[in-house]
Every structure is written in C-alpha cells, then in structure tokens.
Amino acid sequence: IGRLKSLREVVNALSAAMIPVLNAFLLVLLVTSIYAILGVDFFQERENGDSLFGTFTIALFTMFQLSTFDGWASTLAEPIFSETVTITAEEHEQAGTSPECDGDTRVLPDSLVI
C-alpha cells in the first residue's frame, strides 16, 4: 500500500469514514430499538401481534422489515389493520350517523397504508 499513492488515499478515506458510518448505524439501531419496544407494548395483545411483535427480537426484525420495505404491505400492514369493527345501532344513534352508511371499516387504514 505504501508504494501506490492512490490506493493509500482510498484506504485512508475508507478508514476515516468508518467511525461516522458506525455512529450513524448505532443511532439508527437505537431509534429502531425504541420503536420495537413500543411495538411490543402496543401490538402484542392484538390478533396477530405475537407473530410480529411477540418479543423484542421479533419486533426488531419486524421494524427492520418496515425500514427496508421488505414485504411490509402483505406481511405487516395487512395483519395489523385486518381487525373489523362492528358498530351497533346505539353507537350510530349516539354518533348521529346512519347505519346505511356503514361501509368497510378497513377503507381508511388501507388508504393510509397505500
């Protein structure tokens, strides 16, 4: 490496860039870990929560899938938003809405995901 000046410059630049890249990686890992902990707390009791947010390591892998967009719509978003909500006639009356307007309750979450 000592004889080739251009190769030495490349090696020096790569070694100088390793510390900032490592710092950025640790910061992303910290933020992802915080959201994984929140995911375990919020989504563990849901219908499919154990498969996505059952433990911290599973939640961390789920957050990695979300950050890389690796099949997030089919494996992550669909089970989270698949719960259906049934509105009773009394709840319609309290809200001042009509039971005939009660459409698919997944329209809003699906439109937010897409």
C-alpha positions as CSV (number, residue, x, y, z in Angstrom):
1,I,0.0,0.0,0.0
2,G,2.9,2.3,0.6
3,R,4.0,2.4,-3.0
4,L,0.7,3.2,-4.6
5,K,-0.3,6.7,-3.5
6,S,-3.9,6.4,-4.9
7,L,-4.6,3.1,-3.2
8,R,-3.2,4.6,0.1
9,E,-5.6,7.6,-0.3
10,V,-8.6,5.2,-0.8
11,V,-7.7,3.1,2.2
12,N,-7.2,6.3,4.4
13,A,-10.5,7.6,3.2
14,L,-12.3,4.4,4.0
15,S,-10.8,4.1,7.4
16,A,-11.6,7.7,8.2
17,A,-15.3,7.1,7.1
18,M,-15.8,4.1,9.3
19,I,-16.4,5.9,12.6
20,P,-19.1,8.3,11.3
21,V,-20.8,5.4,9.5
22,L,-20.7,3.4,12.7
23,N,-22.1,6.3,14.7
24,A,-25.0,6.6,12.2
25,F,-25.6,2.9,12.4
26,L,-25.8,3.0,16.2
27,L,-28.2,5.9,16.1
28,V,-30.5,4.1,13.6
29,L,-30.3,0.9,15.8
30,L,-31.2,3.0,18.9
31,V,-34.2,4.6,17.3
32,T,-35.3,1.2,15.8
33,S,-35.0,-0.4,19.2
34,I,-37.2,2.2,20.8
35,Y,-39.9,1.7,18.2
36,A,-39.6,-2.1,18.6
37,I,-40.1,-1.8,22.3
38,L,-43.2,0.4,21.7
39,G,-44.4,-2.1,19.1
40,V,-44.2,-4.9,21.7
41,D,-46.1,-2.8,24.2
42,F,-48.8,-1.7,21.8
43,F,-49.3,-4.6,19.4
44,Q,-48.5,-7.7,21.4
45,E,-52.1,-8.3,22.5
46,R,-53.6,-7.9,19.0
47,E,-54.9,-10.8,17.0
48,N,-51.6,-11.4,15.0
49,G,-49.4,-9.5,17.4
50,D,-47.4,-12.4,18.7
51,S,-46.1,-13.3,15.2
52,L,-45.0,-9.7,14.5
53,F,-44.3,-8.1,18.0
54,G,-44.2,-11.1,20.4
55,T,-40.7,-10.5,21.7
56,F,-38.1,-7.7,21.4
57,T,-36.1,-9.6,18.8
58,I,-39.1,-10.4,16.7
59,A,-40.2,-6.8,16.9
60,L,-36.7,-5.6,16.0
61,F,-36.8,-7.9,12.9
62,T,-40.3,-6.5,12.1
63,M,-39.0,-3.0,12.4
64,F,-36.1,-3.9,10.1
65,Q,-38.6,-5.2,7.5
66,L,-40.6,-2.0,7.8
67,S,-37.5,0.2,7.3
68,T,-36.4,-1.8,4.2
69,F,-39.9,-2.1,2.8
70,D,-39.4,-5.9,2.6
71,G,-42.9,-7.2,2.1
72,W,-44.3,-4.8,4.6
73,A,-47.7,-4.5,2.9
74,S,-48.5,-8.2,2.8
75,T,-46.8,-9.4,6.0
76,L,-47.0,-6.4,8.3
77,A,-49.7,-4.0,7.4
78,E,-52.5,-6.4,6.5
79,P,-52.5,-8.3,9.8
80,I,-52.3,-5.1,11.8
81,F,-55.2,-3.4,10.0
82,S,-57.3,-6.6,9.5
83,E,-59.5,-6.1,12.6
84,T,-63.1,-5.3,11.7
85,V,-65.1,-3.1,13.9
86,T,-68.9,-3.6,14.3
87,I,-70.9,-0.5,15.1
88,T,-74.1,-1.1,16.9
89,A,-77.4,0.8,16.3
90,E,-77.0,2.5,19.6
91,E,-73.5,3.7,18.7
92,H,-74.8,5.0,15.4
93,E,-77.5,6.9,17.3
94,Q,-75.1,8.4,19.7
95,A,-72.7,9.5,16.9
96,G,-75.6,10.8,14.8
97,T,-74.7,8.6,11.8
98,S,-76.8,6.4,9.7
99,P,-76.4,2.5,9.7
100,E,-76.8,2.5,5.9
101,C,-73.6,4.4,5.6
102,D,-71.6,1.8,7.5
103,G,-69.2,0.5,4.8
104,D,-66.0,-1.4,5.0
105,T,-64.2,-0.3,8.2
106,R,-60.8,-1.0,6.6
107,V,-61.1,1.7,3.9
108,L,-59.4,4.4,6.0
109,P,-56.4,2.3,7.2
110,D,-55.9,0.7,3.8
111,S,-55.9,4.1,2.2
112,L,-53.4,5.4,4.7
113,V,-51.1,2.4,4.1
114,I,-51.2,2.7,0.3
